[in-house]
Structure formats: structure tokens, C-alpha cells
Amino acid sequence: LNNTFNSTLIIFVNCRQFALVSPTGEQYECLQKQLRERIDEGCGETIYVVGMGTDGGDYGLDERDMEASVATVQSLCEQVDADLILLRERTETAGHVRDYLIRRRVGEADFLEVRVAVVGNVDAGKSTLLGVLTHGELDNGRGFARQKLFRHKHEMESGRTSSVGNDILGFDQEGQVVNKPDSHGGSLDWTKICERSSKVITFIDLAGHEKYLKTTVFGMTGHMPDFCMLMVGSNAGIIGMTKEHLGLALALNVPVFVVVTKIDMCPANILQETLKLLQRLLKSPGCRKIPVLVQNKDDVIVTASNFSSERMCPIFQISNVTGENMDLLKMFLNLLSPRTTFKDDEPPEFQIDDTYSVPGVGTVVSGTTLRGLIRLNDTLLLGPDPLGVFIPIVVKSIHRKRMPVKEVHGGQTASFALKKIKRSSIRKGMVMVSPRLNPQACWEFEAEILVLHHPTTISPRYQAMVHCGSIRQTATIIGMNKDCLRTGDKATVHFRFIKTPEYFHTDQRLVFREGRTKAVGTITKVRGHKNIHPIYTYIWFLEIYPNGNCY
């Protein structure tokens, strides 16, 4: 559209300007097309600002023009089957400016899913915050909220998370929290939450203690979080594993936002010192973030709108005991959008991060759908086994967030019940893929790695643990394009797994560690699996299927 429109009749979206008051038919079609593109870019939602000028400044509209503009936007939303939710209204130079959240409507059994990994040093209040967010009850300062999240007895006794936990927070079309705990047992009914939600935030509760670092690394790589919530205790400051977890998120290219907890018990001077050190850390050459202290709803909308750039880092200051600023954090979580778009016409691919044996059901695997569409009764290839073989398997049933569904799409987490397969023959790191992909397992691969920290030198025949997606296995360095590697060095390294072949792609991120994180990198070349004598494949097949029938 040309630039002759009055600036007070303009909506400014993504550096484009459009008339909203009495648009012509051509303008209306253009607006509708733009809205569809914006929603697709935002994986189902976008933020519209009505009343912004041609140069991006907030000029405002008078009452009549604002109502006409909103009516046009409402009509556009009906055309694209989306809801219009008012976020804020403010008065500027020439009138009113409004920010709207536009979210695509979803079916009864469907919802937007955003995964948030929760990391930070031990005793930063990670599990307590999740207990307060998901159960809607404030903490008593003595561990009341976190008790509802722990999975093991020793976690309840020590108060420390040792395993990867999952909790959900549901938002309806209006952006209101729908979590309502059971009044008797205090447990959450995931099915009811998902049925009433248009967006579900899945929190991946990770361990903060150094002893459980390998579990935390697996949670960050295997569960594919969209965002990372770094927790910092205001009274303790940046200590222990805080920098380690921040570095891990940065290495995996996961956008980070920070939550400073326990502000109710922290003296003002200590809190200011913690915030000062935190801002200095985020601005340092290793991070290069733009820290923003979130103090009101305007800050929430600005940071949420620009968070996808990965440069901005919002900082929230909250209290789990008094509930201070908890509404700002919930509003920010509601505005987060998935980072990646997926196409249903791609061949399906699913990575396994856990296995179960359910009485009356059989073997169940859980994980993340990397791409494509998986339906009930689909036949996929499961593998690779220790010999690098993929076997056909049938999907008997599908559950998503404990709710039975008929299909799952790329980017969604799910659990599959599989027909006639032993749990002992499945391990974390295996995949279920479409036969169209003709998958090949590999023993060896090359990666471009950066050594973050090592006390001495790394040379050929050095062994350490490789984390890539849900893969966890020791690998040996066969060769590299340098004689040896020290802290800060970059090199192309040739690896070989020592136990079983794996299935992965080029351009996947990996973490190479022994104890503390050592190196991060990207896979550049995958070396195909060598042929195996048919007799070994046949022997292994008969071990799993004695009657010779895999269906």
C-alpha cells in the first residue's frame, strides 16, 4: 500500500502500514493475508498494535477511529478463525493505542504447546516456583509448594530435585490460568487442564545440584525446550551451577529469561547487588544479552514481543511466599510462542527420551515429535538396535499430556503404546521414523566443536560423553584437524561411538562433556553404518520375536 494514508488510521505491523478505518476491498484482502502470515510466523499467535504511526512511534487514535479500527481487526480475526484479546490500552500524543494478542482457535483436543526448561543453582527455588504456578497456592517458606512436584522419597526428604520432572500450566483463550488442583489430594488433572486450555506451558524441572549435572544436560538436550527459565536466589546471588546452566542454554541456542526469587526475605542492598552482578554477566562478551528489568505490564508486552530475537533477556523479581510480581510472570508465559514451525507433509520422526511398562497396556515410549504427523495405527521403523537395524512397529495408542488423541504433530510431546515389543529392547536415544526416510544408523560422525573448559589438552583417543537430542553415549575422538585442543579452541573433530550406533542428522547441536561441560558444537557430517551380516540381524530378531512375527 502507498504511504498517503493518514498516520492516525494506520496499523504498523512488521515494518508495514495498512489502513484499518474503512479499508477498501483490496486493502482488506492484503490485511487478511498479512494476518495469516503473522499467525503462521508466530506458530499460532501474534501481537497487534493499533494506533502506531508510520515511523513506528505511538501516536494514537481518537475514540471513533479506534473503535472502527478494532472492528476491522475483529472482522479479520473471524476470517482467519482467531480470537482477539486486549492486552493493554494507553494514551499517547494524539489519542489511544491498544495492544492485542491474536491467537488461532484450536479444537477441543488440541492446544498450543510451549516447553520451558527450569534451571539454576540448588536452592534457587525452582521446584517451589513451579508448585506455586501450577497449583495456584503460595508457599509457606518451608517447602510446602515443592512437595507436590517431587517424584522420589529422597527428593522429599532432602528437598532437592534429582530427576527430570514435568508440570503443566494451562491458559484459556482469554489468557487466564485454568489450573485447578483437586481439593482432596491436591493433584492436577492434566486431562481437564488440556481440555480447557488453548495454550499449555510444559515446565521441565531440572536438577540444580552439580551431582546431577548429567541429568540436567539430558533434560536440556533430550526434551528440546523452546525457552529456558534461569532461577537465581536473590539472597545467594550468582553461585554454583548458575553460570554452568546459563552457558549450556546459550550453547544450545535456547533463549533465556531470568527469575530472581526470594525477594521477600532479601535485604534491599543485597538484592540490588545481585541484580547488578546479573546484568553484568548477561552483558559480558560470552552472553551479549540485553537485560531488561520487568516491573509492569508494559515491560512484559515489550519483552515478550522482542524475546524471539534471542538478544533480549527479561529479568523478573518474584516472591513465592507473598506472590509479588507473579502476575507479570504468568502474563509473560502466556505471551510466549513456540520457536519452530513444522509441516505435516514431512516424513514423521519421533525421538524417545523415556520408556515404561504399563500393566494391561504393554510397552510405552515417550518423547518429542521432531517433524511430520503420526497417526494411530501407523507403522514406523524403530531403531537403531545394537546392530544398527530398524524394525517395523505399529502405534497401538497415543497419549498427549495424559489425554488420548488420534494424532500428534511436529513439535509436540507424546507417549505411544507399541504392539508386541519388549521394553528391554528399547533405550533412550532410539527413534521412530517413517519408512520413507530409509534410516541409516551411524557409528562415526564429524562435528565442529568449541572447547569451553578443559584443565589440560584434548587429543585423539580422548573419551567423553556425547549428548545430542536424547542420545547419551560415550564417544572416542578418532581424529581432528589440530594436534590438540585447549580451552577456547575450535576444531573439526571425528568421533566414534563405543557401544551402539545412533541415528541423527547434520546441523544438530551436541554437548561433549566429562564431569563439567567441556565442549559444544554442531554435527557437520554423518558417516553411514556399514552392512551387517544377515545372520546377526536374524538372531537378534528371534530374541525379540521368538515366533518370528513382529505384528
N, C-alpha and C positions, 0 to 999 in steps of 0.2 A: 504494500500500500504506500501511497505517497505521503509526504510529510506536511501536507497542507491542512490536516485536521487540527482543530483547536486542542491545545495541550491539556485542557481540563476534561476532554472527552476521550482520553487515551488510557488504555491499559498497557503497561510496559512489561513484557514478558520475554526473558531470554534475549535482550537487546533488540526486540521487535516491538512495533507500536501498532495498535489497532483501535478503531473507533468502536465504542461499546454503546453509545447512545444512538438509537435508531440506525443500526448498520444496514447497508444495502444487502441484497441477496448474495452478491459476490463476496462482500466483506464477511457476512455470516458464515459462508462456506469456508472461508480462509480461517476464521476464528475456530470453527469446529475442527478443522484439520490440525490446527496448532494445538488445540487442547488434547486431541488424541495422541499427538506426538509427545507432548509433555507428560501425559499419564504413562505412556509406554516407557519413556526415559526414566521416570521415577518408579518403575515397577509397580504401577497401580495407583499412584497418588502424586500430587504436586501442590505447590503453594502459589496462589494467585494474589497479586496486589492490585487493587482497584483504586485509582487516583494518583498514580505515579506519572510524572511528566516525561517528555521526550528524551531528556538527558539523564533520566534515572532518579531525579530529585522528587521528593514527596511534596507535591503542590496542593493536592486535594480537590474535591468536587463539592459543589453546593448540594443541598438536600435533594432537589429534584433530579439532577443528573446522576447522583449516587444511586437513587432508587431505580432509575432507568437502566443504569449500568449493571446493577445487581440482578435485575430482572433478565437482562440479556445473558449474563453468566449462568443464572439458574436454568434458563432455557437450553443453553449449551450443555449443561450437566445432564439434563434429561435426555438429550440426544445421544450422549455417549454413555448413558446408564451409570451416572456417578452421583455422589452426594456432595452438597456444598455446606461446609462447616465454617462458621465465623470464628477466627482466632483472636483478633483484636481490632479495635477501631480507635483512631487517634485523629486529632485536629491539627492541621498544618496551615501553611500560609493562606491558601485560598479555600479551605474547606476540609472535608473529611477524607481520610484514607483508611481503607479496610484491607486486612489480610485474611484470605480464605484458604482453608485446606479442602482440596477436591480429591475425593477418594472413590475409586471404582467400586461399584457394588459387587458383592460376591454371593455365591449360592449358600444355602443353609449349611452344607457340609464343607464349605471352603472358606479360607481366610488367608490374609497376607501373613507371611512368617518372617520375622527378623531374629537372627541369632546374635546374642551378646555374650561374649566371654568376660567373666568377672575375675580379675587378677589383682594382686597386691601382696604386700608382706603379711606374714602371720600376725593375727590380732588387729588387722586394719578394719575389721567389721564387715567382711564380705558376706558371710552367711547370715549375719544379723540383718543387714540391709535387705537381702533377698527375702528373708522371712517377713519383714515389715511390708515390703512392696507387694508380695504375693498373697499374704494373709490379711493385710489391712489392719493389723494390730501393732501398736507401738511396743518397743522393747522396754523392759523394766530395769535395764542397766546391769543385769546379772545373767544374761544368756537365755532369756525366755524365748525370744523370737527365733533364734537359730536352732533350737531343739527340734523344731518341726521339719527341718531340712536334712538332718543327719541320717545317714543310711546304716551306720555301724555302731555297735555299742561303745567301742573305744573312742569314736568321734564324740559321742555324747559325754563320756567321762572326761576327755581331755579338752573338748571344745574346739578341736582342730580338724578341719576337713582333710581327708586323706584320699578321697576318690572323686571322680568326676560326677557331679550332681546336676540334675536338670530340673528347672522350675519354670512355670509359665505365668505371664501376666497378660490378660486379655483386655482389649479396648473395643467398645462398640462403635457404631457409625458416628456417634456424636463425640467420640474421644473420651468417654467415661470408662473407668475401670469396672470390669464385670466380675472380678474375683470375689466370690462369696464362700468362705470356708464353712464346712459342716459344723453346725452348732454343737454337736455332741463330741465328735472325735477331733475336730479342728483340721481335718484333712481336706484337700481340694479335690473337687470333682472335675477332672480335666475335660470330660465329655461335655458337661454343661457349659463350662467356660468357652470351649471352642465353638459350640453351637450358637452362643450369643455374641461371639466376637467377630469383628471384621478384620482385626489385626491381632496377632499373638506374638508377644516378645518371649523368646525362649532364652532363659539365662543358663549359661554353662558355668556352674560354680566350681572353680578350680582351687587347688590347694596352694597355700601361701608359704608353707614351710619348705626350707631347702631340701629336706629329706625326701620330699615328694615332687621334686622338680621334674622328673621324667614323666610323672602323671600329668603335670601341668602342660608340659610340651606336647604330649599326646592330645590333650584337650584342645590346644590351640591349633594343631595341625589337622587332627582327625575329625573334629567336629565342624570345621570350616565356618568360624564365626564371621558375621558381617561387620561387627564392631567390637571394640574392646573397652571395658569399663575398668579403669585403673583406680584402685582404692588406696587412699593414703590416710592414716590416722593423724589427726591434727596435733595430738599431743606427742606422738612419737616422731613424726616427720618422715623424711625420705631415708629409710634404713633398710637393711637386709636385702630382700629379693625385689624391692621396688624397681630399681634400675634394671635388674635382670629381666623382669617381666615386661617392662617398657621396651627394652631392646628387642625382646622376642616378638612383640607386636609390630614394631617398626620393621624388623627383618622380614616378616610375613606380609607386609603391606596392608595391615589391618588398621583402619582409622581408630584413634584413641580419644576418649574423653575421660576426665578425671573427676572423682568424687572424694572430697575431703570430709571425713566423718568425725564424730565425737566433738562437735563444736560446742556442745552444751557444757562440757566439763573442761574445756581447754581455756587457759588464760588468754586474753586478747593479744598480748605481746608474743606469746608462743605461736598462736595461730597466724599472726602476720609474718613471723619469721619462716614458718612452714610454707606459706603461700609465696613468699619471696624466693625461697630456695627452689620451689616447684616451678615457678615461672622462669628462673634462671636455667634450670635443667631442660625445660621444653624449648627454650630459645637457643640452646647450645648447638654447636655445629653438627653433632650426631643426630639431633632431633629436627631442628629447623621448623618448629611449630610456632603458631601464633596463639599464645594463651589468652583466653577471654574469661574473665570472672562473670558468671551468670548470677544476676541479682534481681531480675524481674522478668516478666513475660516477654517484654520486647527483646531482651537479650536471648531468650530461649528461641524465639522465632528467627532472629538473625543468625544465630549459630547453627540451628537446625537446617536453615536454607543453604548455608555455605559449608556444611560439615563434609559433604561428599568430596570436596576438593582435597581432603586429607591434610591440608595445611593448618586449618583452624582447629584448636583444641579447647573446648569448653571446660571450665572448672566449676563444679558445684560444691557448695558448702552445706552439709546437712547434719541433722541430728536424728538418730534412730529412737531416742528417748522422748524428745519433745515434738518431733515431726517437723521441725523447722526446715523450710525450703523443699520439703518432699513433693509438694505440688508442682514445683518447677521441674524437678527430675522426671516426674510422671508425664508431664506435658512434653518434655523433650523426647522421651522414649516413644510417645505416641506419634511424633512427627518424623521419626527415623524411617527411612525407606530401605528396602533391600538394595544391595550394591550392584547385583548382576542380573541381567535379563537372560531368560532361557527360551529356547524354541522347542515346541513339542514334536516337530517333524525330524529332529535329530535322533540317531540310534540311541536307545536308553543305556545308561551306565550308572551303577549304584555301588558305592564303596561301603564295606562292612566295618563298623567300629565296635560291635559287641555281639555276642551270641548267647542264647538262652535255650533251656529245655523246659517247655511248659507242659505240665500234666494234662493229658487229653487233647493237646494240640500238636505237640512234637517239637521239632527244631524251629527256633525263631531267630532271625538275624535283624539287627537294627543298624541304621546308618543314614547316609545322606545321598539323595539322588543328584548325581553330578550333572546330568543332562537328559533330555528326552522325556518320554512319557511311558510309565509302566502301569499296565492294567492287570486286573485279576485274571488268573489262568494263563498269563503269558509264559512262554518258555524262554528262559535265558540261559546263558552259559556261566557257570560258577567256577571260579578258579583264581589264580593257578594253584594246583596242589604241589607237593614237594617235587614232583617230576615235571612241573610246568604245564600240566594238562588242564583243560577246561571241560567240565561235564555239563550236559543239559539238565536243567532243573525247572520245575513248574511252581509258580507262585500260587499257593493254596488260599491265602487270605492276606489282606493288607490292613494295618492299623496306622493311623496318623494321630499322634498325641492321645493315644489310648482310645481312639474313636475309629470304628470300622469304616473304611472307604473303598471305593471301587478302582481308584487310580491315584497315582501321585505324579507330580510334575517336577521338572528340574529345579534344584534349589531347596526342595522340601525334605525334611527328615521323616522317616517312616520305619515300620517294622514289618517284616514279611514272614509268614509261616510257609515253610518249604516242604514239599512232598518227599517222603522216603529218602532222607539224608540224615546221617548221624551228626550230632553236634561236635563230636570229637574230630570229624574230618573238615571242620570249618574253623578258621582262625581270623583274628583281626588283621586287616590288611588285604584280605581277598576282595574280589569284586564280582558283581553280577552284571553282565553286559549282553547286548544284542548279538545274536549270531552273525548279523550283517557286518559287524566290525572285524570278524575273523581275528580275535585277540591273540597276541603272542606274548608269552612271559619272557622275562629277560633276567639274566644273571649279572650283566655288566652294563654300566652307563657312564656317561661323562657329564660333568657339571661345572659351571663357572661359580667358584666359591670365594667368599671373603672371610678371612680368619678374624674373628672378633677378639678372641683372647686365647693365648696359649703360653705357658711359662717357658717352654723351650722351643724346639722346632718340630715341624711335621714333615716326615719324609715317606717314601714308598714303604709299603708293608705296615704302615700305621693302621690300627683298627679303632673304630669308634661306632657309636650308634647313629643310624640314619633315620630321621623322621621325615616322611613325605606323605601327606594325606594321612590315612590311617595305617600306613606301613611303619613298622618299628622293627628294625633288624640291624645287626652288626654288619658292617661292610669294611673291606680292606682296600687301601689305596694301592692300585696296581702301578700307576704311573702318573706323572704330572709334567707340565711344561716348564717347571722350575726344579732346581736341585732340592730345595727345601722351602718350607713356608714358616713365617713367623707372624706375630700379631700385626694385623693391618695389611697383610699381603693378599693379593688377588691372583688366582691361577685357574687354569682348566685342569681338572683332576679326573682320572679314570678310576672308577670304583668297581668292586665286585662283591656281591652278597656272599656270605659264608654258609648260609643254611638252606634257604629255599629261593627260587626265582620269584619275581614280583611283576605286577602289571601297573604301568604308569605311563605318562605322556611327557613329551618335551614341554618346556616352559613351566613345569610345576616347580613350586618353591620347596626347598628342603632345609632341614636343620641337621647339622652334623656335630654331635656332642659326645663328650666323655666327662661325666660329672657336670660341671657348669657348662653353659652353651659355649661351643668352640667356634663354629663356623656356620654361615648361612649361604645359600646360593640358589641357582636355577639350573634345572636339568636341560642340557643342550643336545644330548644325543642318547638314544636308547639302542642298545645292541640286541638284536633278535636272539631268541632262545634256540639253541641247537637241537636238532632232531633227536628223539629218544627211541630206542629200540622198541617196537610194538609189544614185545613180551612183557616189559616192565609196566607199561600202561595197562595191559590186560590183567596183570597180577594185582595192581593197586585197585583196579575197577572191581575185581571179585572180592577184595577185602571189604569194600563198602556195600556192594550189592551181591551177596552170595548166590542169589537166584538168577543173576545176570540181567535183571530188569530194573532200570533206573526210574520207571514211571509208576 
